[in-house]
């Protein structure tokens, strides 16, 4: 709706009307603009302290509005008030119809008297309805009429609910963004964790490969490339011979320190291991230790195992007892009851009880390391010696200086190939490995004839010792085991000379109770010819040759009886 209304255009004359407000029903209220005004004034409902003719600005905040002054000196009649008025204005403050004796008409229906007095046509206020039926216009506002704030809300007011909606949308958006950010961070952490685990796994596999601990690479069926790598590793090896001074026999083991893989091993060597003696004949490890001494046995072991042994440590049982007492008691898992050698009658309590984590003193350790039950194989006693050795290493000091002091305290005369300092430093390194769980004990398996199999060579000899198994050539000479039952000790040596001169390999079989006749035994039909030749060489009758059971490391076994005549050989 326009702010101004052109009454002339509606056929009511040249005078114009302007909007001055709204009544209680929301209908517009106009007033007539005087023709005498030289400049029309635009309606400004928010103007402050501004004269606007007879109309009343309900929003004016200034003082009372006064009608324009007229000049009465010229005899002019005072003009009547404009027909329109503001129903919300007080009659005391504005020049409404009441001021001129005209009844108040809130619906702008001008009385005829006003039109006659003014000589003007009755103004028409468009779209303004009269009072409702039955309602009487008294010229005053009803006392009980109520006005509400909503009737004056002409300017759009801000809605608090809209702010709440905006805040909620922002909160929802922020929470969604936080969730997405949390998901992104979680994914990043998972990816980082996966990368770290992959790197750790790769590093672990690399270390196991470098250390030769990967399954399948250290087995007996290892590939050639792995064997080459094992052979290139650096090892320090010494041989230990345990001599039982109160009994009969020895036990031998190799102590191996692999400085490349940082692992230690005790390799137990059976006494039946076939070696080549200084004279070129085949002998056993036990006989070599007894006859050839430390140097000869060390060289023979190097030839058979393809390794490089740096020194020999002869450990007699009294020194083993002192060594255990110096390092303190040791703990082993005993596999049998060991009787006390000093017991005077049977049935006394054993010196060492069978069971796990048995604590052994020096005396108990010697008894356990040298014990061999009746009918028991020598390997069983050898394995007990290995347990004692590993128990000593676990109790030995890992400090080279302290370990050297322990060896010097034994006051043992060592082999020239090994000094106190060398042995102490070597044992300290092995002790550190044993305490860390990087130490083990292995038994070298041999065939019944004392030779090494290809499987043995690929397993322990190649991977642990880094060598190549090479048993004495059995085709070079027939090995003959000779047992003296003549009652004359010198006959053994005479028989040895005769056999060696005949091209045979001599193996000493010890002595036995005297018997009247000699016998020559072969194991299978293929050995009958060799047995017949041995009997002829020794001057024994052909009737002495028979098939039977022989020792593991000999081709032919001979038992010399009292019918043996050395001069006949």
C-alpha positions as CSV (number, residue, x, y, z in Angstrom):
1,X,0.0,0.0,0.0
2,X,1.3,3.5,-0.9
3,X,2.1,5.9,1.9
4,X,0.1,8.7,0.2
5,X,-3.4,8.6,-1.2
6,X,-4.4,10.8,-4.1
7,X,-8.0,11.8,-3.4
8,X,-8.2,13.7,-6.7
9,X,-7.6,10.6,-8.6
10,X,-10.6,9.0,-6.8
11,X,-12.9,11.9,-7.6
12,X,-12.8,13.7,-4.4
13,X,-11.1,16.8,-5.3
14,X,-7.6,18.1,-5.6
15,X,-6.8,17.7,-2.0
16,X,-4.6,14.7,-1.1
17,X,-4.4,12.5,2.0
18,X,-1.5,11.0,3.7
19,X,-1.2,7.9,6.0
20,X,-0.9,8.8,9.7
21,X,-1.3,5.5,11.4
22,X,-3.4,2.4,12.0
23,X,-6.4,1.8,14.1
24,X,-7.0,-1.0,16.6
25,X,-8.2,-3.3,13.8
26,X,-5.0,-2.7,11.8
27,X,-6.8,-0.5,9.2
28,X,-4.9,2.6,7.9
29,X,-5.8,6.1,9.0
30,X,-5.3,9.1,6.7
31,X,-5.4,12.8,7.1
32,X,-6.0,15.6,4.6
33,X,-3.1,17.7,3.5
34,X,-3.8,21.4,3.3
35,X,-3.6,23.1,0.0
36,X,-2.0,26.1,1.6
37,X,1.1,24.0,2.4
38,X,3.8,24.9,-0.1
39,X,5.6,21.7,0.3
40,X,4.1,18.3,1.0
41,X,5.7,16.5,3.9
42,X,6.2,12.8,3.7
43,X,5.0,10.7,6.6
44,X,7.6,9.5,8.9
45,X,6.2,7.6,11.8
46,X,9.5,7.5,13.6
47,X,10.4,11.1,13.4
48,X,11.3,12.8,16.7
49,X,9.9,16.3,17.7
50,X,8.8,17.1,14.1
51,X,5.7,19.1,13.2
52,X,3.5,17.3,10.8
53,X,0.2,19.4,10.8
54,X,-2.7,18.2,12.8
55,X,-1.8,14.5,12.6
56,X,-0.4,12.7,15.6
57,X,2.7,10.5,15.3
58,X,2.1,7.7,17.8
59,X,5.8,6.8,17.8
60,X,7.1,10.3,18.4
61,X,9.2,10.4,21.6
62,X,9.4,14.2,21.9
63,X,7.0,16.7,23.4
64,X,3.4,17.5,22.5
65,X,2.7,18.2,18.8
66,X,0.9,21.5,18.1
67,X,-1.2,22.4,15.2
68,X,0.2,24.9,12.7
69,X,-0.4,28.6,13.6
70,X,-2.9,30.6,11.5
71,X,-3.2,34.2,11.0
72,X,-6.5,35.4,12.6
73,X,-5.9,39.0,12.1
74,X,-7.2,39.0,8.6
75,X,-10.6,38.0,9.8
76,X,-10.2,34.5,8.6
77,X,-12.2,31.9,10.3
78,X,-10.2,29.3,12.2
79,X,-10.0,26.2,10.0
80,X,-11.4,23.1,11.3
81,X,-9.3,20.1,12.2
82,X,-8.6,17.6,9.5
83,X,-11.2,14.9,9.3
84,X,-8.8,12.0,9.9
85,X,-7.3,11.4,13.3
86,X,-5.2,9.0,15.2
87,X,-7.4,6.9,17.5
88,X,-4.5,6.2,19.8
89,X,-3.7,9.8,20.5
90,X,-5.2,11.7,23.5
91,X,-7.6,14.4,22.7
92,X,-6.0,16.8,25.2
93,X,-2.8,16.8,23.2
94,X,-4.0,16.9,19.6
95,X,-6.5,19.0,17.6
96,X,-9.0,16.2,17.1
97,X,-12.8,16.7,16.3
98,X,-13.6,17.1,19.9
99,X,-11.6,20.4,20.0
100,X,-14.0,21.9,17.5
101,X,-17.3,20.6,18.9
102,X,-17.5,17.7,16.5
103,X,-18.3,14.3,17.9
104,X,-15.5,11.7,17.8
105,X,-15.9,9.2,15.0
106,X,-13.1,6.6,15.2
107,X,-14.2,5.2,11.8
108,X,-13.7,8.5,10.0
109,X,-17.3,9.2,8.9
110,X,-17.4,12.9,8.9
111,X,-20.7,14.6,10.0
112,X,-22.5,16.8,7.6
113,X,-22.1,19.9,9.7
114,X,-18.4,19.8,9.3
115,X,-18.7,19.6,5.6
116,X,-21.1,22.6,5.6
117,X,-18.8,24.7,7.8
118,X,-15.8,24.0,5.8
119,X,-17.4,24.1,2.4
120,X,-15.4,21.1,1.4
121,X,-16.5,17.7,0.3
122,X,-16.6,15.0,2.9
123,X,-13.3,13.2,2.8
124,X,-13.5,9.5,2.1
125,X,-11.1,7.1,3.8
126,X,-10.7,4.1,1.6
127,X,-11.2,0.6,3.0
128,X,-12.3,1.7,6.4
129,X,-15.3,-0.1,7.8
130,X,-17.7,1.4,10.3
131,X,-18.5,0.2,13.8
132,X,-20.0,-3.2,14.2
133,X,-23.7,-3.6,14.5
134,X,-25.0,-2.6,17.9
135,X,-21.9,-0.8,18.8
136,X,-22.5,2.9,19.7
137,X,-20.0,5.5,19.1
138,X,-19.8,7.7,22.2
139,X,-16.8,9.7,21.1
140,X,-14.6,8.1,23.7
141,X,-12.5,5.0,23.9
142,X,-14.1,2.2,25.8
143,X,-12.7,1.9,29.3
144,X,-12.5,-1.9,29.2
145,X,-10.8,-2.1,25.8
146,X,-7.5,-3.9,26.0
147,X,-4.5,-3.5,23.8
148,X,-1.9,-6.1,23.2
149,X,1.7,-5.9,22.3
150,X,1.2,-7.8,19.1
151,X,-0.9,-4.9,17.7
152,X,2.2,-2.7,17.8
153,X,4.7,-5.2,16.4
154,X,5.2,-3.2,13.1
155,X,8.9,-4.0,12.9
156,X,10.0,-7.7,12.6
157,X,11.5,-8.7,15.9
158,X,14.4,-11.2,16.2
159,X,13.2,-14.7,17.2
160,X,15.2,-16.4,20.0
161,X,14.2,-19.8,18.6
162,X,16.1,-19.1,15.5
163,X,19.3,-18.5,17.5
164,X,18.7,-21.8,19.3
165,X,18.3,-23.6,16.0
166,X,21.5,-22.1,14.7
167,X,23.3,-23.1,17.9
168,X,22.0,-26.7,17.6
169,X,23.0,-26.9,14.0
170,X,26.5,-25.7,14.9
171,X,26.7,-28.1,17.7
172,X,25.6,-31.0,15.5
173,X,28.1,-30.0,12.8
174,X,30.9,-29.7,15.3
175,X,30.1,-33.1,16.9
176,X,30.1,-34.7,13.4
177,X,33.4,-33.1,12.6
178,X,34.9,-34.3,15.9
179,X,33.7,-37.9,15.2
180,X,35.2,-37.8,11.7
181,X,38.4,-36.4,13.1
182,X,38.5,-39.2,15.7
183,X,38.0,-41.8,13.0
184,X,40.8,-40.3,10.9
185,X,43.1,-40.4,14.0
186,X,42.1,-44.0,14.7
187,X,42.9,-45.0,11.2
188,X,46.2,-43.3,11.3
189,X,47.1,-45.0,14.6
190,X,46.1,-48.4,13.1
191,X,48.2,-47.9,10.0
192,X,51.2,-46.7,12.1
193,X,50.8,-49.7,14.4
194,X,50.7,-52.1,11.4
195,X,53.9,-50.5,10.0
196,X,55.7,-50.9,13.3
197,X,54.7,-54.5,13.7
198,X,55.8,-55.2,10.1
199,X,59.2,-53.6,10.8
200,X,59.6,-55.6,14.1
201,X,58.7,-58.8,12.4
202,X,61.1,-58.1,9.5
203,X,63.8,-57.3,12.0
204,X,63.2,-60.4,14.0
205,X,63.3,-62.6,10.9
206,X,66.5,-60.9,9.8
207,X,68.1,-61.5,13.2
208,X,67.1,-65.2,13.2
209,X,68.4,-65.6,9.7
210,X,71.7,-63.9,10.6
211,X,71.9,-66.0,13.8
212,X,71.1,-69.2,11.9
213,X,68.1,-69.9,14.1
214,X,65.4,-69.9,11.5
215,X,63.5,-73.3,11.4
216,X,64.5,-75.3,8.4
217,X,67.7,-73.5,7.9
218,X,69.5,-75.2,10.7
219,X,68.1,-78.7,10.3
220,X,69.8,-81.7,8.9
221,X,68.4,-81.1,5.5
222,X,69.7,-77.6,5.2
223,X,70.6,-76.3,1.8
224,X,74.1,-75.9,0.5
225,X,73.9,-72.1,0.8
226,X,73.1,-72.4,4.5
227,X,75.9,-74.9,5.1
228,X,78.3,-72.4,3.4
229,X,77.2,-69.7,5.7
230,X,77.6,-72.0,8.8
231,X,81.1,-72.9,7.7
232,X,82.0,-69.2,7.4
233,X,81.0,-68.5,11.0
234,X,83.8,-68.0,13.6
235,X,84.1,-70.5,16.4
236,X,86.4,-71.1,19.3
237,X,86.7,-74.8,20.3
238,X,88.5,-76.7,23.1
239,X,88.3,-80.4,24.0
240,X,87.8,-81.5,27.6
241,X,88.9,-85.0,28.7
242,X,87.5,-86.2,32.0
243,X,89.8,-88.7,33.7
244,X,88.3,-90.9,36.4
245,X,91.2,-91.4,38.7
246,X,89.4,-93.9,40.9
247,X,87.8,-95.8,38.2
248,X,88.6,-96.8,34.7
249,X,87.7,-94.8,31.7
250,X,87.5,-91.3,30.3
251,X,84.8,-89.0,28.9
252,X,85.4,-86.5,26.1
253,X,83.4,-83.3,25.1
254,X,84.0,-80.3,22.9
255,X,83.2,-76.9,24.2
256,X,82.1,-74.6,21.3
257,X,81.7,-70.8,21.4
258,X,80.2,-69.5,18.2
259,X,81.1,-65.9,18.3
260,X,79.1,-65.1,15.1
261,X,75.7,-66.4,16.3
262,X,76.4,-65.8,20.0
263,X,75.6,-69.4,20.9
264,X,77.4,-72.0,22.9
265,X,77.3,-75.8,22.6
266,X,78.8,-78.8,24.4
267,X,79.3,-81.7,21.9
268,X,79.6,-85.0,23.6
269,X,81.9,-87.5,21.8
270,X,81.4,-91.2,22.4
271,X,84.4,-93.3,23.2
272,X,83.7,-95.6,20.3
273,X,84.3,-92.8,17.8
274,X,86.7,-94.1,15.2
275,X,89.9,-92.1,14.8
276,X,93.2,-92.5,13.0
277,X,96.2,-93.0,15.3
278,X,99.7,-91.5,14.9
279,X,100.8,-94.7,13.2
280,X,98.0,-94.4,10.6
281,X,96.0,-97.2,12.1
282,X,92.3,-97.0,13.1
283,X,91.6,-96.6,16.8
284,X,88.9,-95.4,19.1
285,X,88.6,-92.2,20.9
286,X,89.1,-93.9,24.3
287,X,92.3,-95.6,23.1
288,X,93.6,-92.4,21.5
289,X,93.2,-90.5,24.8
290,X,95.0,-93.2,26.6
291,X,97.8,-93.9,24.1
292,X,98.3,-90.8,22.0
293,X,97.9,-88.2,24.6
294,X,96.4,-84.7,24.1
295,X,98.2,-83.6,21.0
296,X,97.6,-86.8,19.1
297,X,93.9,-87.0,20.0
298,X,93.3,-83.4,19.2
299,X,94.9,-83.8,15.7
300,X,92.9,-87.0,15.1
301,X,89.6,-85.2,16.1
302,X,90.5,-82.4,13.7
303,X,90.9,-84.9,10.9
304,X,87.7,-86.7,11.5
305,X,85.4,-83.7,12.3
306,X,87.1,-81.1,10.0
307,X,87.3,-78.6,12.8
308,X,90.1,-76.6,14.4
309,X,90.5,-77.3,18.1
310,X,92.5,-74.5,19.8
311,X,93.4,-76.4,23.1
312,X,93.0,-79.4,25.3
313,X,91.7,-79.2,28.9
314,X,92.4,-82.4,30.9
315,X,90.1,-82.4,33.9
316,X,90.8,-85.1,36.4
317,X,87.9,-85.9,38.8
318,X,89.6,-84.3,41.9
319,X,89.9,-81.0,40.0
320,X,86.2,-81.3,38.9
321,X,85.2,-81.7,42.5
322,X,87.2,-78.6,43.5
323,X,85.8,-76.6,40.6
324,X,82.2,-77.3,41.6
325,X,83.0,-76.4,45.2
326,X,84.6,-73.1,44.0
327,X,81.7,-72.0,42.0
328,X,79.2,-73.2,44.6
329,X,76.7,-76.0,44.3
330,X,75.3,-76.8,40.9
331,X,71.7,-77.8,39.9
332,X,71.0,-80.7,37.5
333,X,68.0,-82.8,36.5
334,X,69.2,-86.2,37.7
335,X,68.0,-89.1,35.6
336,X,69.0,-91.9,38.1
337,X,69.9,-92.6,41.7
338,X,73.6,-92.6,42.2
339,X,74.9,-94.7,45.1
340,X,77.6,-93.4,47.4
341,X,81.0,-94.8,46.4
342,X,82.0,-94.7,50.0
343,X,79.0,-96.7,51.2
344,X,80.1,-99.8,53.2
345,X,76.9,-101.8,52.8
346,X,74.1,-102.0,50.3
347,X,70.8,-100.4,51.0
348,X,72.2,-97.1,52.2
349,X,70.7,-93.8,50.9
350,X,71.9,-92.8,47.4
351,X,74.4,-89.9,47.2
352,X,72.4,-88.3,44.4
353,X,68.6,-88.8,44.1
354,X,66.7,-88.9,40.9
355,X,64.6,-85.9,40.2
356,X,64.5,-82.4,38.8
357,X,66.7,-79.5,40.2
358,X,68.9,-81.7,42.3
359,X,71.6,-79.6,44.1
360,X,75.0,-81.2,43.8
361,X,78.2,-80.5,45.8
362,X,81.6,-81.2,44.3
363,X,81.6,-84.8,45.6
364,X,78.1,-85.5,44.3
365,X,78.9,-83.9,40.9
366,X,81.9,-86.2,40.4
367,X,79.8,-89.3,41.4
368,X,77.0,-88.3,39.0
369,X,79.4,-87.4,36.1
370,X,81.2,-90.7,36.3
371,X,78.4,-93.1,37.2
372,X,77.5,-95.9,34.8
373,X,75.0,-98.5,35.9
374,X,75.6,-102.2,35.2
375,X,74.7,-103.0,31.6
376,X,74.3,-99.3,30.7
377,X,75.8,-97.9,27.5
378,X,78.7,-95.5,27.8
379,X,76.6,-92.7,26.2
380,X,74.4,-92.6,29.3
381,X,77.4,-91.7,31.5
382,X,78.6,-89.3,28.9
383,X,75.3,-87.4,29.0
384,X,75.6,-87.1,32.8
385,X,79.0,-85.6,32.3
386,X,77.5,-83.0,29.9
387,X,74.9,-82.0,32.5
388,X,77.6,-81.4,35.1
389,X,79.6,-79.3,32.6
390,X,76.6,-77.1,31.8
391,X,75.8,-76.7,35.5
392,X,79.3,-75.5,36.2
393,X,79.1,-73.0,33.3
394,X,75.9,-71.6,34.7
395,X,77.6,-71.0,38.1
396,X,80.9,-69.8,36.7
397,X,81.5,-66.0,36.8
398,X,80.9,-64.2,33.5
399,X,83.7,-61.8,34.2
400,X,86.9,-63.0,32.5
401,X,89.1,-61.8,35.4
402,X,87.1,-63.6,38.0
403,X,86.8,-66.8,35.9
404,X,90.6,-66.8,35.4
405,X,91.1,-66.5,39.1
406,X,88.9,-69.5,39.6
407,X,91.0,-71.6,37.2
408,X,94.2,-70.4,38.8
409,X,92.8,-71.4,42.2
410,X,92.5,-75.0,41.0
411,X,96.4,-75.1,40.9
412,X,96.0,-77.4,37.9
413,X,98.8,-78.1,35.5
414,X,97.2,-77.3,32.1
415,X,98.2,-78.6,28.7
416,X,100.7,-76.3,27.0
417,X,98.1,-75.5,24.3
418,X,96.0,-73.7,26.9
419,X,96.9,-71.0,29.4
420,X,95.1,-70.0,32.6
421,X,94.0,-66.7,31.1
422,X,92.8,-68.3,27.8
423,X,90.8,-70.9,29.6
424,X,89.3,-68.5,32.1
425,X,88.3,-66.0,29.3
426,X,86.8,-68.8,27.2
427,X,84.8,-70.2,30.1
428,X,83.5,-66.7,31.1
429,X,82.1,-66.3,27.6
430,X,80.4,-69.7,27.7
431,X,79.0,-68.9,31.2
432,X,77.4,-65.7,29.9
433,X,75.7,-67.7,27.1
434,X,74.6,-70.5,29.5
435,X,73.0,-67.9,31.9
436,X,71.2,-66.3,29.0
437,X,69.7,-69.5,27.7
438,X,71.8,-69.6,24.5
439,X,73.6,-72.8,25.4
440,X,72.8,-76.4,24.7
441,X,74.3,-79.9,24.9
442,X,74.3,-82.3,21.9
443,X,75.5,-85.9,21.6
444,X,77.4,-86.8,18.5
445,X,75.8,-89.9,17.0
446,X,78.1,-92.6,15.5
447,X,77.4,-95.8,13.7
448,X,78.1,-99.2,15.3
449,X,81.5,-99.2,13.7
450,X,82.4,-95.8,15.1
451,X,82.1,-93.9,11.9
452,X,80.0,-90.8,11.2
453,X,76.9,-90.9,8.9
454,X,76.1,-88.3,6.3
455,X,73.2,-87.1,8.4
456,X,75.5,-86.7,11.4
457,X,77.9,-84.7,9.2
458,X,75.1,-82.4,7.9
459,X,73.7,-81.9,11.4
460,X,76.2,-81.4,14.2
461,X,79.5,-81.5,12.4
462,X,78.6,-79.0,9.8
463,X,76.2,-76.7,11.6
464,X,77.7,-76.8,15.1
465,X,81.3,-77.4,14.4
466,X,81.5,-75.9,11.0
467,X,83.5,-78.8,9.7
468,X,83.1,-81.8,7.4
469,X,82.8,-85.3,8.7
470,X,85.5,-87.6,7.4
471,X,85.8,-91.0,9.1
472,X,88.9,-93.2,8.5
473,X,88.8,-95.0,5.1
474,X,87.5,-98.5,5.8
475,X,88.7,-99.8,2.5
476,X,92.3,-98.9,3.3
477,X,92.8,-101.8,5.7
478,X,90.7,-104.4,7.5
479,X,90.3,-103.4,11.1
480,X,91.0,-106.2,13.6
481,X,90.1,-106.1,17.3
482,X,92.4,-108.2,19.4
483,X,91.5,-109.4,22.9
484,X,94.3,-111.1,25.0
485,X,93.1,-114.3,26.8
486,X,96.5,-116.0,26.8
487,X,97.4,-114.9,30.3
488,X,100.6,-113.2,29.0
489,X,100.3,-109.4,28.7
490,X,103.1,-109.1,26.2
491,X,101.3,-111.2,23.6
492,X,99.0,-108.3,22.7
493,X,101.9,-106.2,21.5
494,X,103.4,-109.1,19.5
495,X,100.1,-109.7,17.8
496,X,99.8,-105.9,17.0
497,X,103.1,-105.9,15.2
498,X,102.3,-109.0,13.2
499,X,98.9,-107.6,12.1
500,X,100.3,-104.2,11.2
501,X,103.0,-105.8,9.1
502,X,100.4,-107.8,7.4
503,X,98.5,-104.7,6.3
504,X,95.7,-104.8,8.8
505,X,94.5,-102.1,11.2
506,X,94.9,-103.1,14.8
507,X,92.3,-102.3,17.5
508,X,93.0,-103.3,21.0
509,X,90.2,-105.2,22.7
510,X,91.6,-105.4,26.2
511,X,92.2,-108.6,28.2
512,X,89.9,-111.5,29.2
513,X,90.1,-114.6,31.3
514,X,92.5,-117.2,30.0
515,X,91.2,-119.7,27.7
516,X,92.8,-122.7,25.8
517,X,91.8,-122.0,22.3
518,X,91.8,-118.9,20.1
519,X,89.0,-117.9,17.8
520,X,88.6,-115.5,14.9
521,X,85.0,-114.1,14.3
522,X,83.5,-112.2,11.4
523,X,80.1,-110.6,11.3
524,X,78.7,-111.6,7.9
525,X,79.6,-113.8,4.9
526,X,81.4,-111.0,3.2
527,X,83.9,-110.9,6.0
528,X,84.8,-114.6,6.0
529,X,87.7,-114.1,3.6
530,X,89.2,-111.3,5.7
531,X,88.8,-113.5,8.8
532,X,90.6,-116.4,7.2
533,X,93.4,-114.2,6.2
534,X,93.8,-112.8,9.7
535,X,93.9,-116.3,11.2
536,X,96.7,-117.2,8.7
537,X,98.6,-114.1,9.6
538,X,98.5,-114.8,13.3
539,X,99.3,-118.5,12.8
540,X,96.0,-119.8,14.0
541,X,94.3,-122.8,12.5
542,X,91.4,-122.4,10.0
543,X,89.1,-124.1,12.4
544,X,89.3,-121.1,14.7
545,X,87.4,-118.9,12.1
546,X,83.6,-118.7,12.7
547,X,80.7,-116.3,12.1
548,X,79.4,-114.5,15.1
549,X,78.9,-111.1,16.9
550,X,81.8,-108.7,16.9
551,X,82.5,-105.3,18.3
552,X,81.0,-102.3,16.6
553,X,84.1,-100.7,15.2
554,X,86.0,-103.8,13.9
555,X,85.7,-105.9,10.8
556,X,87.2,-109.0,12.5
557,X,87.4,-109.8,16.2
558,X,90.2,-112.1,17.5
559,X,90.4,-113.7,21.0
560,X,93.9,-115.0,21.6
561,X,94.0,-118.2,23.6
562,X,96.8,-120.2,25.1
563,X,97.3,-122.0,21.7
564,X,98.6,-118.8,20.2
565,X,102.3,-119.0,19.5
566,X,103.8,-115.6,18.8
567,X,106.9,-117.1,17.2
568,X,104.7,-118.7,14.6
569,X,103.5,-115.3,13.4
